[in-house]
Amino acid sequence: MRNAKNELLRFVAGVVLLVVGLFIFSQKVSVGTGFFGYGGFNLGGFHMTTGMVMIPFIIGVVWMFATGSFASKIFTAFSVLLILTAIIMNTHMYLARISLYEWILMLVLIFGGAGLLASVMFAGSADKLRDKKEKKNSSSKKADAVQDSLDSIDDQIEQMKKSM
């Protein structure tokens, strides 16, 4: 059985490493948008400008308040999804100029912390799998032992028949 205190320390260390790595990464990344400067985005070969993205939302809201039908709510939800897609598609992230040492440090902190967290969080399922295999092996060993004893009984019966 694993030591619970050791798992707690590994979990806390993983969280700290991951948070520190993500903090350093977030300090080195600049986020900007090209939505307003670019004037829209392309959706399936169709160019949609900033205002055109809002048209389905406006139609959906008017339709929803006018009828209240389920179809109008679905249309409005899809138009909100279209707006969020437009924002995400036009968001650009730029990594600041950093040294190789800083880059490696960030990667080690982020993925090392994530690895520690994963090892602690998924350790229970690995233990269950190992216990299941051991149980299967022990049951097959028991079956082998029973078969061996039956074979020895058969041999003894054959010996008794020959001696009679």
N, C-alpha and C positions, 0 to 999 in steps of 0.2 A: 504494500500500500504506500502511496506517495505521502510525503510529509506536507501537511496543509500549510505550515508556516513558510516552507520553501516555495510553494506555489503562490502564496500571497505576495512574497517578496518578488518573485518573477513577474507577477501580474502588475504590481506597482511600478517596477522598473520598466516594464514594457510600455505602460501608460506614460511614464515620465519621458522616456526616449521618444516615443511617438509625438507627444505634445511639443517637446523642444524642437524636434526635427521639422514638424509642420509650422511652428512659429518662425523658425529661421527661414524656411521656404517662403512663407507668406510675406516676410519682410523683404525678400529679394524679387518678388514678382509684382509687376505693374499690370493693372487691368484697365482696359479701355474698350470703348465701343466704336464701331464704325457705322452704326445704324443711322445716326442723323447726318453724319458727314457723307456717307455713301448714298443715302437716299432710299434705302430699302434692301430687299434681298430677292434672290431667285428661288422660286418654288416650282419645281417640275418644268423648268424652261420658261415660266411666266414670271415677269419682273413685277414685284409688289413694292410699291413705295410705302413710306411711313403712314400716310393717311389711309391707303388701301388696306392695310392690316387691320385697321379699326372698323372698317365697314361691316364685315361679318359679325363682329361683336355688337355693333349698334343694331343691326337687323335682328340679331338673336334676342337682345334685351327688349326691343319693341314688341317682337313676336311673343315673347314670354309674358310680358305684362298685358298684352292684348288678349291672348287666348289661354295661357297657362298650361298648354299641352305639354306632354312628355317630350315630344319631338322638338319643341322650342327650347326646352332645357338642355337636351343633348346638343342641339345646334350651338347654343350659347357656350356650353362647356368646351366644344371643339374650337370655337372661336377664341376662347381664353387660351387653350392649348396652342393655337396658331400664334397668338401674341407672345406667349412665353418662348415658343420655338424661334420666333423672329429675334427676340432679345438674345437668346443663347447663341444663335447662329452668328450674330454680329458682335459677339464679345470676343475680344482679343486679349491674350495674356502674353506679356513680354518678360522674359527673365533678364534681370539686370546683369551687367558684366561682373562675373565673380571668378575667383581663382579655382583651379582644379581641387585644391584642398577643401575649400568651402563646399563645392559640389559633392565631393565624396563624403564629407562630414554629414551633409544633409541626407544623402541617400542611406548612409549607414544608420543614422538616427531613426529615420522614418521606417525603413524596411526591417531594421533590427528590432525596433519596438513592436512593429506589427508581427514579426515572427515570434517574439516572446509572448505576446498576447494570444496568438493563434495556438502556440504550444500548450499554454495553460487552459485555454477555452476548449480545445478539442482533445485534451488528454483523457477525459472521462470516456469518450467514445472509443479511443484506442485501447484503453484498459478493458472496456466491455468486449471489444472484438477479440483481444488476447485471451480473456477469460472464457469466451465462447469456444475458441479454438482448443484451449486446454481441456475444457469440459468434453468436447467432442473426442479429443485424443484419449482422455481417460476412459470414456465410455467404450471406445473401440478396443482399448487395452483390456477392459473387463470382458468384452465379448471374446477376445482372443484367449483369455485365461479360461473362460467357460468352455470354449471349443477344445482347448488343450486337455482339460479335465475329462471331457466327454471322450476324446480320443484315447486317453489313458484307460478309462473304464472299459471302452471297447476292446482295447488290447488285453486287459485283464480277463475279460470274458472269453476271448479267443484262447488265451493261455489255459483257462480252466477247462474249456472244451477239449483241448488237445490232451490235457493230462487225464481226462476221464476215459 
